């Protein structure tokens, strides 16, 4: 990534520090990215397969102030971190969120493994409702506190499993350190954005996280889970409420709203 695009990315996430290869910079970027670039699947929901071309991803997430899902989010993040000198590898995980930890699942979630001073860290700004906001030390099974929740990474027979604490430990995804090629991403990206039973094809999903709370929209409801423990649910009644929420809560602009209007008029009925 050239210097000009790096500057545009840093402006997008409101990063004002010195761009260098350090743990402090990695932590700062990891917290700011999911705060200012929301998770959203508007493209797949409205019938477009998200592009995995880096120029197209940059245009969408940075220039056009859109969001994206895991492939877009973490491919962009890898390009940024690599430009700063970090050693970053792609990895695919099997999502078991809201399921049993050993449930059968395809390798459909893209995350990153960063190597810093001989230590490997899990880096992931693209899981939506439970996305990380700081790197996690990979080979450490102890609970790790983040700005937005307590996580841990367990290991069993060469497989890693990411957990989050929500009154009890809940599994999120499992993965092995295996080589990932672009063809793997193309296949899983196509499936998630086109298969009739894919959640990203059937439902509009948005999420972001900041210092105060996690915000998730799905099933016509905006759920807000504050870091202090309180929860709030806001039912979205019509198109106008939805479009206002996209802008006010998730920072999306009119270009994203326009993509939704023809589709959502079939789903929402105005009072």
C-alpha positions in Angstrom: 0.0 0.0 0.0 1.5 3.4 -1.0 2.0 6.2 1.4 -1.0 8.2 0.2 -3.4 5.3 0.7 -2.0 4.6 4.1 -2.7 8.2 5.0 -6.2 7.9 3.8 -6.7 4.7 5.8 -5.4 6.3 9.0 -7.7 9.3 8.4 -10.6 6.8 8.0 -9.9 5.2 11.4 -8.8 8.4 13.1 -5.3 7.2 13.8 -3.0 10.1 14.8 0.0 8.3 16.0 3.4 7.5 14.4 2.9 4.7 11.9 5.6 2.2 12.8 6.0 -1.5 13.5 5.3 -1.8 17.2 2.9 -3.5 19.5 1.5 -0.2 20.6 0.6 0.8 17.0 -0.9 -2.6 16.3 -3.1 -2.4 19.4 -4.2 1.1 18.5 -5.1 0.2 14.9 -6.8 -2.9 16.1 -9.1 -0.9 18.4 -9.8 1.9 15.9 -10.5 -0.2 12.8 -13.7 -1.9 14.0 -14.8 1.4 15.7 -14.8 3.4 12.5 -15.2 0.8 9.7 -18.4 -1.2 10.5 -19.1 -4.8 9.8 -21.8 -4.9 7.1 -23.1 -7.3 4.4 -25.1 -4.9 2.3 -23.5 -6.2 -0.9 -24.3 -9.8 -0.4 -27.8 -9.0 0.9 -28.6 -7.0 -2.2 -27.2 -9.5 -4.6 -23.6 -8.5 -5.2 -20.6 -10.7 -4.5 -18.1 -8.6 -2.5 -14.8 -8.1 -4.4 -11.6 -9.5 -3.0 -9.5 -7.2 -5.1 -7.5 -4.9 -2.8 -8.1 -1.8 -4.9 -11.8 -2.4 -4.8 -11.8 -3.1 -1.1 -9.9 0.1 -0.4 -12.3 2.1 -2.5 -15.3 0.6 -0.7 -14.1 0.7 2.9 -12.0 3.8 2.8 -12.8 6.1 -0.1 -16.6 5.4 0.0 -16.8 5.1 3.8 -18.6 1.8 3.6 -18.0 -1.3 5.8 -17.6 -4.9 4.9 -17.4 -8.5 6.2 -14.5 -10.6 7.3 -12.8 -11.0 3.9 -12.8 -7.3 3.1 -12.0 -6.1 6.7 -9.1 -8.4 7.3 -7.6 -8.3 3.7 -7.5 -4.5 4.1 -6.0 -4.8 7.6 -3.3 -7.2 6.4 -2.3 -4.9 3.6 -2.0 -2.0 6.1 0.0 -4.0 8.6 2.3 -5.5 5.9 3.0 -2.0 4.7 4.2 -1.1 8.2 6.5 -4.1 8.2 4.5 -6.6 10.2 4.7 -10.2 9.2 1.0 -11.2 8.7 -0.5 -14.5 7.5 -4.0 -15.3 6.4 -6.0 -18.0 8.2 -9.4 -19.5 7.8 -11.6 -20.6 10.7 -14.6 -22.8 11.3 -17.4 -20.7 12.9 -19.1 -22.4 15.9 -20.6 -19.2 17.4 -24.0 -20.0 19.1 -23.2 -23.7 18.6 -21.3 -26.5 20.2 -17.5 -26.2 20.0 -17.1 -29.4 18.1 -19.9 -28.7 15.6 -19.2 -29.4 12.0 -18.4 -26.2 10.1 -16.7 -25.2 6.8 -13.6 -22.9 6.9 -15.5 -19.7 6.1 -14.1 -17.0 8.4 -10.9 -15.1 7.6 -8.6 -13.9 10.4 -5.0 -12.9 10.6 -1.9 -14.2 12.5 0.7 -11.5 13.1 4.3 -12.3 14.2 5.8 -9.7 16.5 9.2 -10.2 18.1 8.9 -14.0 17.8 5.4 -14.2 19.2 2.3 -15.0 17.2 -0.9 -13.0 17.8 -4.5 -13.5 16.6 -5.7 -10.3 14.8 -9.3 -10.1 13.7 -11.4 -7.0 12.9 -14.0 -8.9 11.0 -16.2 -11.1 13.2 -19.1 -8.7 13.7 -20.8 -9.0 17.1 -17.8 -10.5 18.9 -15.0 -9.0 16.9 -11.7 -8.5 18.7 -10.5 -5.0 19.6 -6.9 -6.0 20.4 -4.5 -8.7 19.4 -4.5 -11.9 21.4 -1.4 -13.9 22.2 -1.9 -17.1 20.3 0.0 -19.7 22.4 -1.5 -18.7 25.7 -4.5 -20.5 27.1 -5.0 -18.0 30.0 -7.9 -15.6 29.7 -6.9 -12.3 28.0 -8.6 -9.0 28.8 -9.4 -6.7 25.9 -11.1 -3.3 25.8 -14.3 -5.1 24.9 -14.5 -8.3 26.8 -12.6 -11.3 28.1 -11.4 -13.9 25.6 -9.2 -17.0 25.6 -7.6 -19.3 23.0 -7.6 -23.0 23.9 -5.6 -25.6 22.1 -6.4 -29.3 21.4 -4.6 -31.6 18.9 -3.2 -28.8 16.8 -6.5 -26.9 16.7 -7.0 -23.5 18.3 -10.4 -22.4 19.6 -11.4 -18.8 20.3 -13.8 -18.2 23.3 -15.5 -15.2 24.8 -16.8 -14.9 28.4 -20.5 -14.0 28.6 -21.5 -15.4 32.0 -19.9 -18.6 30.8 -17.3 -19.4 28.1 -18.8 -19.5 24.6 -16.9 -20.8 21.5 -16.6 -18.4 18.5 -14.4 -20.2 15.9 -11.7 -22.8 15.7 -8.8 -22.9 13.3 -5.5 -24.6 12.6 -2.4 -22.9 11.3 -2.7 -23.9 7.6 -1.7 -22.2 4.4 -4.5 -20.2 2.8 -4.5 -19.4 -0.9 -6.5 -16.8 -2.7 -8.6 -19.6 -4.3 -9.7 -20.6 -0.8 -11.0 -17.1 -0.2 -12.8 -16.9 -3.6 -14.7 -20.1 -2.9 -15.8 -19.3 0.6 -16.6 -15.7 -0.3 -18.8 -16.8 -3.2 -20.6 -19.3 -1.1 -21.4 -16.9 1.8 -22.6 -14.2 -0.6 -24.7 -16.4 -3.0 -26.0 -19.5 -1.3 -29.7 -19.2 -0.5 -29.2 -20.5 3.0 -26.3 -18.2 3.9 -27.1 -15.8 6.7 -25.3 -13.1 4.8 -27.7 -13.7 1.8 -30.9 -13.9 3.9 -30.3 -11.3 6.5 -29.0 -7.7 6.8 -26.3 -7.7 9.5 -24.3 -4.8 10.8 -22.0 -4.4 13.8 -19.5 -2.0 15.3 -17.7 -1.7 18.6 -16.3 1.3 20.5 -15.2 2.0 24.0 -18.8 2.2 25.3 -20.6 -0.7 23.7 -21.1 -3.3 21.0 -23.8 -2.4 18.5 -25.4 -5.1 16.3 -28.3 -4.9 13.9 -30.1 -8.1 12.7 -33.7 -9.3 12.5 -35.0 -5.7 12.4 -33.5 -5.0 15.9 -30.5 -2.9 17.0 -29.0 -4.5 20.1 -26.6 -2.4 22.2 -24.5 -4.2 24.8 -22.7 -1.7 27.0 -19.3 -2.4 28.5 -20.8 -1.7 32.0 -23.2 -4.6 31.6 -26.5 -2.9 30.5 -28.3 -4.1 27.4 -30.6 -2.2 25.1 -32.7 -3.3 22.2 -34.3 -0.9 19.7 -36.9 -2.3 17.2 -36.6 -0.7 13.8 -40.1 -0.2 12.5 -39.7 1.1 9.0 -37.3 2.2 6.2 -36.9 5.7 7.6 -35.8 4.4 11.0 -33.5 1.9 9.4 -31.8 4.5 7.2 -31.4 6.9 10.1 -29.8 4.2 12.2 -27.4 3.2 9.4 -26.1 6.8 9.4 -26.2 7.7 13.1 -25.1 4.4 14.6 -22.9 2.9 11.9 -21.6 6.0 10.2 -22.8 4.9 6.7 -23.5 7.5 4.1 -26.2 7.9 1.4 -24.3 5.6 -1.0 -24.9 2.6 1.3 -28.5 3.6 1.9 -29.3 3.8 -1.8 -28.2 0.2 -2.3 -30.8 -1.0 0.3 -33.8 1.0 -0.7 -35.2 -1.1 -3.4 -34.7 -4.3 -1.4 -35.9 -3.2 1.9 -39.2 -1.7 0.6 -40.3 -5.3 0.3 -39.4 -6.1 3.9 -40.5 -3.1 5.8 -44.0 -1.5 5.7 -44.2 2.2 6.6 -46.9 3.1 9.2 
